[in-house]
């Protein structure tokens, strides 16, 4: 009995169409993804240029709704934590608690959260399982662009928190 060709080998994480690409096809696809990443970055930068202090004030008021809405997302399990982090840095910036993050990072974070709130965007959010793909890509791009300042912010924030003692450590004295 003939066997059907397997679309995926157990060791190969790529879907069958990618496996069948020629070297030239693979290079063309790679350049496509690089060009798309640059287009996405340009889109984010352009949107962030339009963010003003008034926009930040409005966004801070909208953050509870944004946080609540993203808790329902299952397609992108990291998205709620990413949104929470961006919301916290914007709130910290607005409250004057941490000005070490560049304003460009704050503006791009704000743009990403405003974009997330839009129902009609590049990929409409109403499309099941795919609607938030563009939103997640924008947020991931912001994280990629500002990983160093974001990490410094986390370390500084954690350094300000009081260290909680383990109750078992006192019992063992």
N, C-alpha and C positions, 0 to 999 in steps of 0.2 A: 504494500500500500504506500503511495507516495506521501511524503510528509510536506507540510506547508513550510515555506521558508519563515524563519523566525524574524520578526521585525526588529527585535532587539536581542543582542547577546547579553547574558547575565553580567558580563564584565563591562559592557559598554553603556554608559549613561545617556548617550545621545540617541534621539529618535531616528528611525530608519532613514528618513530623507537626508539627514545630516551625514549619516554614515556613507551614503552613496554619492556624496559630492566629490567631484574631482578636486584636485589641488587648486586649480584656477577658480572653480566655483566656491571653494572654501575661502580663498583670499577675497573674492568679490563680496561674499557674505560678511566677512570680517570688516571690510571697508564700509559696508552698508551700516553695520552696527556702530562703528566708530563715528560715522557721519551723523547717525541718528542721535548718538550721545551728545555730539557737539550742538546739534539743533536743539536738543532738550535743554542743554546748558544755556544756550542763547535765549531761549524762551523764558527760562527761570530768571536770568540776569535782567532781561527786559522788564519782566513783571515786577521784580524787586526794586528796580529804579523808581517805580511809581509809588512805592510804599512811603507814607509820610507819618509823622507822629500821630496825626488824627486817625489814620488807618490802624495804628497799633492800639490806640485807645479803644476803637471799635472792636478790634479783634479780641482784646482782653475781655470785653463784655460777652463776646460770642463763644469764648473757650469752653464754658460748661456744656453748651449744646454740641460743640464739635467733639469734645471728650465722650459724651454720652453716645453720640451717633457711631463713633468708631469702635465702641465696645461690642457692637453687633457684627463686626466684620470677622468672617472666618477664613476667607480666601488668603489673607495675608496676616499670618499670626503675629508678626512683629509690629504691624502697623499701630495697634493701640499704644504700645510702649514708646514707639518713635514719636507719635503725636503727643503723648504726655510729656516727653522730654522737650520737644520744641515748644510746647505750651509753657512749660516751666521756665525755659530760658527767656521767653518773651515776657512773662510775668516778672521775672527777676530783673530784666532790663528796664521795664517800665517802672518798677519800684525803686530803681537805683541801687539794687543790691549787688549787681555784678556788671560792670562796664568793660570787663576784659575781653568780651566777645566782640569782634568787629561788627560795626553796624551793617555791613554787607551780609553777614551771616544772619543777623536778626531780620533784615529785610527779606532775604531769601526764605528764611523759616516762616515769616509771616505770609509771604506769597504762597508758599506750599500749603499752609493751613487755610488760607482763603480759597485756594484752588480746590482743596479737598471738600470744602463746604459747597462748592458749585455743583449742581446736579447735572448741568449740561456743559460738558467740556470736551476735550479731544475724543475720549471714549465715554459716552454717556453712562452715568452711574447706574442707570436702570437696566443695563445689559447684565444678565446673570453671570456670575463667576468671572467676568472680564471688565466690568464697569469701573472698578477701582484700580486697574492696572496702571493707567497713566498717573493717577494720584500717588500710588505707591512708588512709581518710578521717579516722580518729582521729589518726593520726600527722601528716597534713597540717594538721589543725586545731591541734595543739600547735605545729607550726612557725610557723603563721600568728600564733598568739597571742604567741609569744615571739621574734619575729625580731630585735628590737633586742638583748635580752640574749644571744641566741645569737650574733649577729654580734660583739658586744663580746668574748665568750668566744673566738671564733675569732681575732680580731685580737690579743688578749692572748696566746693560745697560740702564734700565729705569731711574735709579738715575742720570745718566750722561746727559740725555736728558733735554733740557730746558723746563720748564713748560710753556705751552701756556696759555695765559689768554683768558677767554671767552669774546668776544666783548660785550655781553649783560651785563656783570658784571660791566664794566666801565660806561655804559650808566645809570646804576641804582644808581650811587653814589650820 
